[in-house]
Amino acid sequence: MTEAPRRAALSGPILGQEPEFLSALPMDNVVGALVALTGEVYILRERLATLEAELEARRVLPVGAVENHRAGPEAEQARQRELGAMTHRVLAELARDRTPTSSVHPDVDKYLRPYADLAAGPAGAKRG
């Protein structure tokens, strides 16, 4: 039985316009992914609340310690910087243009092995 050829989304270096990975993706799929991600975030929040409750019940953490925690000025500034950076990373993807932000040297293919060679096994090995 022969294997169907594999198709890569990218077959070479990006030298011009970046590829549009989501151009053919229905908006319902994007919304579905966001809903799934939201569910994952909720699970993390629920688990964190459970851990806090367990720590409080075992008197490892005083009741209300997390809610009443006040970071010092330096820690608060660091948190604000981290929040700003994370928000920028996430939301910048919605507004970024599709022009390349990096380039690959045109001779990169001299250092890459084609997929057919990779499927054949290690370099120099013979298939019987």
Steps between C-alpha positions, in 0.01 A plus 500: 500500500646837404476806719333808364749783452511741791430861426672769698339838555834655410730345246790742517637812659281807536653762275201721429154538643438290810253215450142538617441198719140592577384634163277199432404442863132562569428758771306229687827312547667810642210558737509131597870527579438810713220325688727199560780727622257680729402163648865416560557835673195438719634159601831658599318763707285235665806290588681805639198583717495138620868517590445824691207343686707192590791713621262707711326190640835350600605833649798528269358823364290740710139545382483785250879521463487501121218755479662723762853472365650837416812494290770754566546785251776322306306173477186688392693682227645168380152347488366796303787468250435126465127563451568763234747275319265200504205709383710644219621154388146364483319798351779599260429182304154635414639816346837401354552530129604203289836633385797288604667585826798282419661353194679180419816496292424376146770230524339333803388209282863390468485399867158332498418148392185453291215307658557207262856468633379517859242228434779282356677497836844612617736643241686226316272222622363264239145373512443140407 
